[in-house]
Amino acid sequence: MKSKLAMRHRAWSILAAGILFQGLVTGIMQNCMGVLYAAICQDLGFSMGSLSLFSSIRGISMAIAMPVTISYLTKKNFRKRQAAFAAAAVFCFMVMAVFHHLWQWYVLAVFSGAAGSAVMIVPTMRQMNHWFIRRRSFAIGLVAASTGLFGAIGNPICSWLTDAFGWRTAILALGIFILATAVPLAYFQMDLRPEDCNTKPYGWYEQPEEKKQAAIPTAYRRPQLVFAFCLLLVSTTGLLSQYNSHLATFGVSQGLALSAGASITACAMLGNVFFKVILGALGDRKGVYTQLTTGLLFSASCFLTFFLVPLFPNLIYLGGFLNGAGMAVGATTVADITPLLYTGQEYERKYSRLFALGGFVGFVGFSCIGYSYDLFGSYYPSFAAGLMICALAGLSMVMLRKESKEQIL
């Protein structure tokens, strides 16, 4: 009887809505940009570094706006406000179809980042933390995986639309589709907390009282150092997720057609789905520490595989698939570790700050990858940097676990 009630819990419909919503607004609008960047650069003569700066400015705007927009979003009328922000984010995406000059992208980046800060990943991850006590890592992994699944489907479609009708028509077509699906979904379905529906989180009834008390983080001897190592971990894993949008251009630099380059990105999206689901399940069974360690090892293997591409060209698709591990740890680290380290109002504050600051570093890194390619004519220096980032992320995780009294298990 209890299992039937568990399966009918509203948390599962919230999870389904979160999967669809993030798949649309992040999986398509964000993860298909690599194909569009390559087409825009070819058509308008921009360098990859200069257009990548658009994403960096948008990321900085997102980081600055996020504490304000998330606070405004979660106070009341969550569904209505998220629907409004989703409509604004889609409009910012669609307006690119009429641009001809680089400065237009830079101005748009400010508004696009502000709108995107209220819809991309963070609010839905917070929903999962509110709605799930049991199977939380799995739920977070599924939501994060949806961005990869929709990206894997959307990249070939985006490439086909671009080849057949041009990148401007592709942007308009994708934007209209997202507007017609994501906005109604947010407005009618996505409640922030169980209390909004007069219910309790999934799994709370199965949790013994002593486990509830053990789940509350303890006081730290050096809380500033805990936050510093947490920020370093979030920033480094965030950097690993920034390579995805450069994979299509990496394929073109290896002599492949744009459509083949889009296939590498699609492989990354499939890897994104695979690793988010697998790592989420691993986190539920073995703990977040094992989950992140495994993800970082696969991320490092991605860069090592790319170094073998000149000798074995077909390995480029395997490397793309393994790149999904970096996207997985980058997307889920904040959501996985913050509830283990903080609770109550402290959790609410730290979550937004960590995501914003980590995102700031990540998006700056995104344009650095593009400028590195412009400078060296190759992505291999940035791949070498990726290996060092994996090592630094692993070190920060070990130190964070030590300083937090092994709260991250």
Secondary structure, DSSP 4 states (H G I P E B T S, - for coil): -HHHHHHT-HHHHHHHHHHHHHIIIIIITTTTHHHHHHHHHHHH---HHHHHHHHHHHHHHHHHHHHHHHHHHHHS-HHHHHHHHHHHHHHHHHGGGG--SHHHHHHHHHHHHHHHTTTSSHHHHHHHHHHBSTTHHHHHHHHHHHHHHHHHHHHHHHHHHHHHH-HHHHHHHHHHHHHHHHHHHHHHH--SSGGGGT---BTGGGS-HHHHHHTSPPPPSSHHHHHHHHHHHHHHHHHHTTSGGGHHHHHHHTT--HHHHHHHHHHHHHHHHHHHHHHHHHHHHH-HHHHHHHHHHHHHHHHHHHHTTTTSTTHHHHHHHHHHHHHHHHHHHHHHHHHHH--HHHHHHHHHHHHHHHHHHHHHHHHHHHHHHHHHSSSHHHHHHHHHHHHHHHHHHHHHHHHTTT---
